[in-house]
């Protein structure tokens, strides 16, 4: 943005008409990375429409002054402005924004604390470990969830016990589900108890996530729990359990997988067929042969492929 253009923008920002000020910010938004100061100034405008355009224009800007301005707006009296500020912070990918975010996190509360944690997530700063661990005890579920997400991105083994605690005892299903997902970066022996707790959780999406991660990590001694999950009330959990059991290639799972072939959901039947094919034991052949006449073409194709491996 040239000096004359900046002068025109600044003059427009002094106009008494808020619509003129708003349109000035909207028109110049593409120049925010060249000179963020006019947008920072506009983020403090008396008119919420002007503030909204300003914080939206500052999306992803990592300059300290811009970060400070966006954090200031997280407590804006206009909810739309506050939400836009949170979105703009979350788009920052430059680690140079880290010090300002960490400094403001120390005093942030409520939704603002959650938004700053969300902004820190993808930056993967070592300095975020301690405040994220502390935020696991916040009274607001949104804060705890964002803290879990930060820890998941950091992948520090020191956080695993605290994440397992969230799986076992957090009152929010969203937090428990996120914690199960974050355990997926740990070694199998360190996260097994947490994942088994997730597989028995009252929230079906948490159970689904746990079954998926167990299949990926393949810790020893969990096939019994996965076989039991094939009778879950939700077919989505059964499907992930079937996929996981196929990776274990455990012959003890054949009867339960064969029973899953009678389920009305075609995707579940297909994954049960795939799992039986992966196990590759002759005891599965009769069940697989019966699926050659399944009503779902994808199930029939999976059965033919599985039988070709015998």
C-alpha positions in Angstrom: 0.0 0.0 0.0 1.5 3.3 -1.1 1.7 6.4 1.2 -1.1 8.1 -0.6 -3.3 5.0 -0.3 -2.6 4.8 3.4 -3.4 8.5 3.8 -6.8 8.0 2.0 -7.6 5.0 4.3 -6.7 6.9 7.4 -8.8 9.8 6.3 -11.7 7.4 5.7 -11.3 6.0 9.2 -11.9 9.4 10.6 -15.2 9.8 8.8 -18.2 10.3 11.0 -20.2 7.8 9.1 -19.5 4.2 10.3 -20.5 2.8 7.0 -17.7 4.8 5.3 -15.2 3.5 7.8 -16.4 0.0 7.4 -16.2 0.1 3.6 -12.7 1.6 3.8 -11.5 -1.4 5.8 -13.3 -3.8 3.6 -11.8 -2.3 0.4 -8.3 -2.2 1.8 -8.3 -5.7 3.4 -5.9 -7.2 0.9 -3.2 -4.8 2.1 -3.3 -5.8 5.7 0.0 -7.8 5.5 1.7 -4.7 4.1 0.6 -2.4 6.9 -1.6 -3.7 9.7 -1.7 -0.5 11.7 -4.8 1.0 10.2 -6.7 -2.3 10.7 -5.4 -2.5 14.3 -6.7 1.0 14.9 -10.1 0.1 13.3 -10.4 -2.9 15.6 -11.0 -0.4 18.4 -13.7 1.6 16.5 -16.9 2.5 18.3 -19.0 0.8 15.6 -19.2 -3.1 15.8 -19.5 -3.3 12.0 -16.1 -1.6 11.6 -14.5 -3.7 14.3 -15.9 -6.8 12.6 -14.3 -6.0 9.3 -11.0 -5.0 11.0 -10.6 -8.2 13.0 -11.6 -10.3 9.9 -9.0 -8.5 7.8 -6.3 -9.3 10.5 -6.8 -13.0 10.0 -3.5 -14.9 10.3 -1.4 -11.7 10.9 1.3 -12.7 13.3 2.7 -9.2 14.1 2.7 -8.6 17.9 0.5 -5.5 17.6 -2.1 -7.4 15.5 -2.1 -10.4 17.9 -2.6 -8.0 20.9 -5.5 -6.3 19.0 -7.2 -9.5 18.2 -6.9 -10.8 21.8 -8.4 -7.6 23.0 -11.4 -8.2 20.9 -12.0 -11.7 22.3 -14.0 -10.0 25.1 -15.8 -7.7 22.7 -19.3 -6.9 23.8 -20.5 -7.8 20.3 -20.5 -11.6 20.0 -19.9 -11.6 16.3 -16.8 -9.5 16.7 -15.4 -11.8 19.4 -16.0 -14.9 17.3 -14.3 -13.3 14.3 -11.3 -12.4 16.4 -11.1 -16.0 17.6 -11.2 -17.2 14.0 -8.5 -14.8 12.9 -6.2 -15.8 15.7 -6.7 -19.5 14.9 -5.4 -18.9 11.3 -2.0 -17.7 12.5 0.7 -20.1 11.5 3.8 -18.0 12.2 5.5 -19.0 15.5 6.6 -15.4 16.0 3.1 -14.8 17.4 3.9 -17.3 20.2 5.3 -14.9 22.8 2.3 -12.5 22.6 -0.2 -15.4 22.7 1.5 -17.0 25.7 1.7 -13.7 27.6 -2.0 -13.0 27.1 -2.9 -16.6 27.9 -1.6 -16.2 31.4 -4.4 -13.7 32.3 -7.1 -14.9 29.9 -10.4 -16.4 31.2 -13.4 -18.1 29.8 -13.9 -18.1 26.0 -10.9 -15.9 25.5 -8.7 -18.5 27.1 -10.1 -21.2 24.8 -9.5 -19.0 21.8 -5.9 -18.3 22.6 -5.2 -22.0 23.2 -6.8 -22.7 19.8 -4.5 -20.2 18.3 -1.5 -21.8 19.9 -2.4 -25.3 18.8 -0.8 -25.4 15.3 2.3 -23.4 16.5 3.5 -26.3 18.6 5.5 -24.2 21.0 7.2 -25.9 23.9 6.2 -23.0 26.1 2.6 -23.9 25.6 3.0 -27.2 27.5 2.7 -25.9 31.1 -0.2 -23.5 30.5 -2.1 -26.2 28.5 -1.7 -28.7 31.3 -2.9 -26.1 33.8 -5.9 -25.4 31.6 -7.0 -29.0 31.9 -8.5 -28.0 35.2 -10.5 -25.1 33.9 -14.2 -25.0 34.7 -15.2 -24.4 31.1 -15.3 -27.4 28.8 -14.3 -25.4 25.8 -11.0 -24.4 27.5 -10.3 -28.0 28.6 -10.9 -29.2 25.0 -8.6 -26.7 23.5 -6.0 -27.5 26.1 -6.2 -31.2 25.1 -5.8 -30.2 21.5 -2.7 -28.2 22.2 -1.2 -31.2 24.1 -2.1 -33.5 21.2 -0.2 -31.3 18.8 2.8 -31.0 21.1 3.0 -34.8 21.5 5.0 -34.6 24.7 4.9 -37.9 26.7 4.8 -35.9 29.9 1.2 -35.0 29.1 -0.1 -38.6 28.6 -1.1 -39.3 32.3 -3.1 -36.0 32.4 -4.8 -36.8 29.1 -5.7 -40.3 30.4 -7.3 -38.6 33.5 -9.4 -36.5 31.2 -10.6 -39.6 29.4 -11.5 -41.3 32.6 -13.2 -38.5 34.4 -14.0 -35.3 32.4 -17.7 -34.5 32.6 -17.7 -33.3 28.9 -18.0 -35.9 26.2 -16.2 -33.6 23.8 -13.3 -33.3 26.1 -13.1 -37.0 26.7 -13.3 -37.7 22.9 -10.5 -35.2 22.2 -8.4 -36.7 24.9 -8.7 -40.1 23.4 -7.6 -38.7 20.1 -4.6 -37.0 21.7 -3.6 -40.3 23.3 -3.0 -41.7 19.8 0.5 -40.2 19.6 1.7 -42.1 22.7 3.3 -45.5 22.8 0.8 -48.3 23.2 1.9 -49.4 26.7 1.6 -45.9 28.1 -1.9 -45.1 26.7 -3.5 -48.5 26.9 -5.5 -47.9 30.1 -6.8 -44.6 28.7 -7.9 -46.1 25.4 -9.7 -49.0 27.2 -11.5 -46.4 29.3 -12.4 -44.6 26.1 -13.7 -47.8 24.6 -16.1 -48.2 27.6 -17.2 -44.5 27.6 -20.8 -43.5 27.7 -20.4 -41.4 24.6 -20.5 -43.5 21.4 -18.2 -41.1 19.5 -15.6 -41.5 22.2 -15.9 -45.3 21.9 -15.6 -45.0 18.2 -12.4 -43.0 18.4 -10.9 -45.4 21.0 -11.6 -48.4 18.8 -10.0 -46.6 15.8 -6.8 -45.7 17.8 -6.5 -49.2 19.3 -6.5 -50.6 15.7 -3.8 -48.2 14.7 -1.5 -48.7 17.8 -2.4 -52.4 18.2 -1.4 -52.9 21.8 -1.4 -56.4 23.2 -4.3 -57.8 25.2 -7.2 -55.8 23.8 -8.8 -58.1 21.3 -11.4 -59.2 23.9 -12.5 -55.7 24.4 -12.7 -55.1 20.7 -14.7 -58.3 20.2 -17.1 -57.0 22.9 -17.3 -53.7 21.0 -18.8 -55.6 18.0 -22.1 -55.7 20.0 -22.1 -52.0 20.7 -25.4 -50.2 20.4 -23.9 -48.0 17.6 -22.9 -49.5 14.3 -20.1 -46.9 13.9 -18.4 -48.3 17.0 -18.8 -51.8 15.7 -17.3 -50.8 12.3 -14.1 -49.4 13.9 -13.9 -52.5 16.1 -14.1 -54.7 13.0 -11.4 -52.8 11.2 -9.2 -53.0 14.3 -9.7 -56.8 14.7 -8.7 -57.3 11.1 -5.4 -55.7 11.9 -4.9 -58.0 14.8 -5.7 -61.1 12.7 -7.1 -62.8 15.8 -9.0 -66.0 15.0 -11.0 -65.7 18.2 -12.8 -62.8 16.6 -14.2 -64.9 13.7 -17.5 -65.8 15.3 -18.3 -62.2 16.4 -17.2 -60.9 13.0 -19.4 -63.5 11.3 -22.3 -62.3 13.4 -21.6 -58.7 12.2 -22.3 -59.9 8.7 -26.0 -59.9 9.5 -26.1 -56.2 10.4 -28.4 -54.1 8.2 -25.6 -51.4 7.6 -23.7 -52.4 4.5 -20.5 -50.5 5.5 -20.3 -52.6 8.7 -20.8 -55.8 6.8 -18.1 -54.8 4.3 -15.6 -54.1 7.1 -16.4 -57.4 8.8 -15.8 -59.2 5.5 -12.5 -57.3 5.1 -11.5 -58.3 8.7 -12.3 -62.0 8.1 -10.3 -61.9 4.9 -7.3 -60.3 6.8 -7.5 -63.0 9.5 -7.3 -65.5 6.7 -8.4 -68.6 8.6 -10.4 -71.3 6.9 -13.1 -71.1 9.6 -14.2 -67.8 8.0 -14.8 -69.3 4.6 -18.4 -70.3 5.0 -19.4 -66.9 6.3 -17.5 -65.2 3.5 -19.1 -67.4 0.9 -22.6 -66.5 2.1 -21.7 -62.8 1.5 -21.2 -63.5 -2.2 -25.0 -63.0 -2.5 -25.2 -59.9 -0.3 -27.6 -57.1 -1.4 -24.7 -54.6 -1.3 -22.4 -54.7 -4.3 -19.5 -53.4 -2.2 -20.0 -56.2 0.2 -20.0 -58.8 -2.6 -16.8 -57.3 -4.0 -15.1 -57.5 -0.6 -16.2 -61.1 -0.2 -14.8 -62.1 -3.6 -11.5 -60.4 -2.8 -11.3 -62.0 0.7 -12.0 -65.5 -0.7 -9.3 -65.0 -3.4 -6.8 -64.9 -0.6 -7.4 -68.5 0.6 
